[in-house]
Amino acid sequence: MVQTKKIAVYVVAVFVLYTIITSPKRAADFVQIGFEGVSSAAHGVGEFMTQLIQ
């Protein structure tokens, strides 16, 4: 199980590096989408906690 996890991490790392090297603009778009998703999730949790307290 641990060996499979290591292989999966290496495959993902190689894919990320390949994407960055071959298409930096697309990789930047992926990063922006990721940060927007995290930001939206944090905003949603904040709104939920505010409503919960009130």
N, CA, C and O atoms as a Tinker XYZ file with bonds, in Angstrom:
   216  protein
     1  N      0.830000   -1.197000    0.000000    73     2
     2  CA     0.000000    0.000000    0.000000    64     1     3
     3  C      0.870000    1.255000    0.000000    63     2     4     5
     4  O      0.604000    2.202000   -0.740000    81     3
     5  N      1.898000    1.257000    0.823000    73     3     6
     6  CA     2.791000    2.416000    0.891000    64     5     7
     7  C      3.534000    2.593000   -0.433000    63     6     8     9
     8  O      3.729000    3.716000   -0.899000    81     7
     9  N      3.947000    1.473000   -1.034000    73     7    10
    10  CA     4.654000    1.535000   -2.310000    64     9    11
    11  C      3.763000    2.137000   -3.400000    63    10    12    13
    12  O      4.233000    2.923000   -4.223000    81    11
    13  N      2.491000    1.773000   -3.407000    73    11    14
    14  CA     1.548000    2.299000   -4.388000    64    13    15
    15  C      1.372000    3.798000   -4.197000    63    14    16    17
    16  O      1.292000    4.547000   -5.170000    81    15
    17  N      1.314000    4.230000   -2.953000    73    15    18
    18  CA     1.166000    5.658000   -2.661000    64    17    19
    19  C      2.388000    6.443000   -3.162000    63    18    20    21
    20  O      2.240000    7.526000   -3.729000    81    19
    21  N      3.578000    5.905000   -2.954000    73    19    22
    22  CA     4.796000    6.563000   -3.430000    64    21    23
    23  C      4.787000    6.689000   -4.954000    63    22    24    25
    24  O      5.135000    7.734000   -5.505000    81    23
    25  N      4.391000    5.626000   -5.613000    73    23    26
    26  CA     4.349000    5.647000   -7.081000    64    25    27
    27  C      3.346000    6.681000   -7.562000    63    26    28    29
    28  O      3.618000    7.409000   -8.516000    81    27
    29  N      2.189000    6.755000   -6.912000    73    27    30
    30  CA     1.173000    7.733000   -7.303000    64    29    31
    31  C      1.690000    9.159000   -7.117000    63    30    32    33
    32  O      1.448000   10.017000   -7.967000    81    31
    33  N      2.391000    9.420000   -6.030000    73    31    34
    34  CA     2.952000   10.755000   -5.781000    64    33    35
    35  C      3.981000   11.099000   -6.858000    63    34    36    37
    36  O      4.003000   12.227000   -7.351000    81    35
    37  N      4.834000   10.139000   -7.227000    73    35    38
    38  CA     5.827000   10.388000   -8.267000    64    37    39
    39  C      5.169000   10.659000   -9.619000    63    38    40    41
    40  O      5.608000   11.540000  -10.359000    81    39
    41  N      4.131000    9.913000   -9.939000    73    39    42
    42  CA     3.422000   10.110000  -11.211000    64    41    43
    43  C      2.794000   11.500000  -11.253000    63    42    44    45
    44  O      2.878000   12.189000  -12.270000    81    43
    45  N      2.169000   11.912000  -10.163000    73    43    46
    46  CA     1.564000   13.250000  -10.106000    64    45    47
    47  C      2.642000   14.319000  -10.230000    63    46    48    49
    48  O      2.453000   15.306000  -10.941000    81    47
    49  N      3.774000   14.134000   -9.545000    73    47    50
    50  CA     4.860000   15.111000   -9.615000    64    49    51
    51  C      5.401000   15.230000  -11.043000    63    50    52    53
    52  O      5.655000   16.336000  -11.520000    81    51
    53  N      5.574000   14.120000  -11.709000    73    51    54
    54  CA     6.059000   14.137000  -13.097000    64    53    55
    55  C      5.041000   14.836000  -13.992000    63    54    56    57
    56  O      5.422000   15.623000  -14.859000    81    55
    57  N      3.754000   14.560000  -13.796000    73    55    58
    58  CA     2.722000   15.209000  -14.593000    64    57    59
    59  C      2.743000   16.721000  -14.389000    63    58    60    61
    60  O      2.648000   17.483000  -15.351000    81    59
    61  N      2.868000   17.151000  -13.137000    73    59    62
    62  CA     2.899000   18.589000  -12.837000    64    61    63
    63  C      4.106000   19.238000  -13.502000    63    62    64    65
    64  O      3.973000   20.282000  -14.141000    81    63
    65  N      5.270000   18.638000  -13.363000    73    63    66
    66  CA     6.469000   19.197000  -14.000000    64    65    67
    67  C      6.336000   19.225000  -15.523000    63    66    68    69
    68  O      6.727000   20.200000  -16.163000    81    67
    69  N      5.791000   18.169000  -16.095000    73    67    70
    70  CA     5.590000   18.121000  -17.548000    64    69    71
    71  C      4.655000   19.241000  -18.002000    63    70    72    73
    72  O      4.912000   19.905000  -19.007000    81    71
    73  N      3.563000   19.446000  -17.252000    73    71    74
    74  CA     2.603000   20.492000  -17.603000    64    73    75
    75  C      3.247000   21.869000  -17.507000    63    74    76    77
    76  O      3.037000   22.714000  -18.377000    81    75
    77  N      4.024000   22.099000  -16.464000    73    75    78
    78  CA     4.680000   23.404000  -16.284000    64    77    79
    79  C      5.683000   23.656000  -17.407000    63    78    80    81
    80  O      5.759000   24.765000  -17.937000    81    79
    81  N      6.435000   22.653000  -17.762000    73    79    82
    82  CA     7.476000   22.827000  -18.780000    64    81    83
    83  C      6.871000   23.005000  -20.174000    63    82    84    85
    84  O      7.313000   23.864000  -20.936000    81    83
    85  N      5.863000   22.195000  -20.508000    73    83    86
    86  CA     5.327000   22.243000  -21.872000    64    85    87
    87  C      4.328000   23.375000  -22.093000    63    86    88    89
    88  O      4.199000   23.880000  -23.208000    81    87
    89  N      3.623000   23.775000  -21.038000    73    87    90
    90  CA     2.597000   24.808000  -21.202000    64    89    91
    91  C      2.485000   25.651000  -19.926000    63    90    92    93
    92  O      1.584000   25.437000  -19.114000    81    91
    93  N      3.394000   26.596000  -19.756000    73    91    94
    94  CA     3.380000   27.384000  -18.519000    64    93    95
    95  C      2.106000   28.222000  -18.345000    63    94    96    97
    96  O      1.646000   28.423000  -17.221000    81    95
    97  N      1.537000   28.708000  -19.451000    73    95    98
    98  CA     0.316000   29.512000  -19.334000    64    97    99
    99  C     -0.840000   28.666000  -18.812000    63    98   100   101
   100  O     -1.598000   29.100000  -17.944000    81    99
   101  N     -0.966000   27.473000  -19.341000    73    99   102
   102  CA    -2.030000   26.576000  -18.875000    64   101   103
   103  C     -1.811000   26.181000  -17.417000    63   102   104   105
   104  O     -2.768000   26.094000  -16.647000    81   103
   105  N     -0.556000   25.943000  -17.036000    73   103   106
   106  CA    -0.253000   25.601000  -15.644000    64   105   107
   107  C     -0.628000   26.757000  -14.719000    63   106   108   109
   108  O     -1.149000   26.537000  -13.625000    81   107
   109  N     -0.364000   27.981000  -15.157000    73   107   110
   110  CA    -0.733000   29.151000  -14.347000    64   109   111
   111  C     -2.247000   29.244000  -14.210000    63   110   112   113
   112  O     -2.757000   29.618000  -13.154000    81   111
   113  N     -2.962000   28.906000  -15.271000    73   111   114
   114  CA    -4.430000   28.898000  -15.194000    64   113   115
   115  C     -4.915000   27.865000  -14.179000    63   114   116   117
   116  O     -5.850000   28.128000  -13.423000    81   115
   117  N     -4.278000   26.685000  -14.162000    73   115   118
   118  CA    -4.653000   25.654000  -13.188000    64   117   119
   119  C     -4.419000   26.138000  -11.760000    63   118   120   121
   120  O     -5.247000   25.910000  -10.878000    81   119
   121  N     -3.296000   26.801000  -11.540000    73   119   122
   122  CA    -2.989000   27.313000  -10.198000    64   121   123
   123  C     -4.012000   28.369000   -9.801000    63   122   124   125
   124  O     -4.486000   28.374000   -8.665000    81   123
   125  N     -4.354000   29.252000  -10.712000    73   123   126
   126  CA    -5.344000   30.287000  -10.422000    64   125   127
   127  C     -6.700000   29.665000  -10.081000    63   126   128   129
   128  O     -7.365000   30.099000   -9.140000    81   127
   129  N     -7.105000   28.662000  -10.837000    73   127   130
   130  CA    -8.373000   27.981000  -10.556000    64   129   131
   131  C     -8.330000   27.336000   -9.173000    63   130   132   133
   132  O     -9.304000   27.396000   -8.422000    81   131
   133  N     -7.213000   26.728000   -8.846000    73   131   134
   134  CA    -7.063000   26.099000   -7.534000    64   133   135
   135  C     -7.174000   27.102000   -6.404000    63   134   136   137
   136  O     -7.871000   26.860000   -5.419000    81   135
   137  N     -6.483000   28.239000   -6.542000    73   135   138
   138  CA    -6.542000   29.260000   -5.495000    64   137   139
   139  C     -7.937000   29.863000   -5.382000    63   138   140   141
   140  O     -8.397000   30.162000   -4.280000    81   139
   141  N     -8.603000   30.041000   -6.500000    73   139   142
   142  CA    -9.974000   30.558000   -6.453000    64   141   143
   143  C    -10.898000   29.575000   -5.734000    63   142   144   145
   144  O    -11.782000   29.984000   -4.981000    81   143
   145  N    -10.692000   28.294000   -5.968000    73   143   146
   146  CA   -11.492000   27.273000   -5.292000    64   145   147
   147  C    -11.257000   27.271000   -3.787000    63   146   148   149
   148  O    -12.206000   27.193000   -3.006000    81   147
   149  N     -9.997000   27.356000   -3.382000    73   147   150
   150  CA    -9.678000   27.398000   -1.957000    64   149   151
   151  C    -10.245000   28.659000   -1.325000    63   150   152   153
   152  O    -10.777000   28.615000   -0.216000    81   151
   153  N    -10.136000   29.777000   -2.021000    73   151   154
   154  CA   -10.668000   31.038000   -1.510000    64   153   155
   155  C    -12.181000   30.976000   -1.346000    63   154   156   157
   156  O    -12.719000   31.437000   -0.339000    81   155
   157  N    -12.858000   30.416000   -2.318000    73   155   158
   158  CA   -14.317000   30.286000   -2.234000    64   157   159
   159  C    -14.720000   29.374000   -1.080000    63   158   160   161
   160  O    -15.684000   29.654000   -0.367000    81   159
   161  N    -13.984000   28.292000   -0.904000    73   159   162
   162  CA   -14.288000   27.371000    0.189000    64   161   163
   163  C    -14.079000   28.051000    1.539000    63   162   164   165
   164  O    -14.901000   27.893000    2.442000    81   163
   165  N    -13.004000   28.795000    1.686000    73   163   166
   166  CA   -12.744000   29.504000    2.942000    64   165   167
   167  C    -13.820000   30.552000    3.199000    63   166   168   169
   168  O    -14.262000   30.727000    4.334000    81   167
   169  N    -14.237000   31.241000    2.158000    73   167   170
   170  CA   -15.305000   32.241000    2.298000    64   169   171
   171  C    -16.602000   31.572000    2.739000    63   170   172   173
   172  O    -17.307000   32.094000    3.602000    81   171
   173  N    -16.916000   30.427000    2.155000    73   171   174
   174  CA   -18.117000   29.689000    2.523000    64   173   175
   175  C    -18.086000   29.226000    3.976000    63   174   176   177
   176  O    -19.091000   29.311000    4.682000    81   175
   177  N    -16.933000   28.738000    4.418000    73   175   178
   178  CA   -16.804000   28.315000    5.814000    64   177   179
   179  C    -16.961000   29.515000    6.737000    63   178   180   181
   180  O    -17.608000   29.412000    7.779000    81   179
   181  N    -16.385000   30.636000    6.373000    73   179   182
   182  CA   -16.527000   31.855000    7.172000    64   181   183
   183  C    -17.970000   32.301000    7.282000    63   182   184   185
   184  O    -18.437000   32.661000    8.363000    81   183
   185  N    -18.676000   32.277000    6.158000    73   183   186
   186  CA   -20.098000   32.640000    6.168000    64   185   187
   187  C    -20.903000   31.680000    7.041000    63   186   188   189
   188  O    -21.787000   32.099000    7.789000    81   187
   189  N    -20.589000   30.392000    6.940000    73   187   190
   190  CA   -21.296000   29.389000    7.731000    64   189   191
   191  C    -21.064000   29.639000    9.224000    63   190   192   193
   192  O    -22.009000   29.604000   10.012000    81   191
   193  N    -19.827000   29.886000    9.608000    73   191   194
   194  CA   -19.519000   30.123000   11.017000    64   193   195
   195  C    -20.181000   31.399000   11.513000    63   194   196   197
   196  O    -20.654000   31.452000   12.649000    81   195
   197  N    -20.218000   32.425000   10.673000    73   195   198
   198  CA   -20.894000   33.681000   11.065000    64   197   199
   199  C    -22.372000   33.445000   11.298000    63   198   200   201
   200  O    -22.928000   33.930000   12.283000    81   199
   201  N    -23.011000   32.716000   10.415000    73   199   202
   202  CA   -24.429000   32.430000   10.563000    64   201   203
   203  C    -24.678000   31.512000   11.765000    63   202   204   205
   204  O    -25.708000   31.629000   12.430000    81   203
   205  N    -23.759000   30.620000   12.038000    73   203   206
   206  CA   -23.893000   29.705000   13.161000    64   205   207
   207  C    -23.835000   30.455000   14.488000    63   206   208   209
   208  O    -24.563000   30.130000   15.426000    81   207
   209  N    -22.974000   31.450000   14.559000    73   207   210
   210  CA   -22.806000   32.227000   15.799000    64   209   211
   211  C    -24.009000   33.132000   16.027000    63   210   212   213
   212  O    -24.409000   33.330000   17.174000    81   211
   213  N    -24.589000   33.678000   14.991000    73   211   214
   214  CA   -25.705000   34.608000   15.144000    64   213   215
   215  C    -26.903000   33.873000   15.532000    63   214   216
   216  O    -27.963000   34.471000   15.715000    81   215
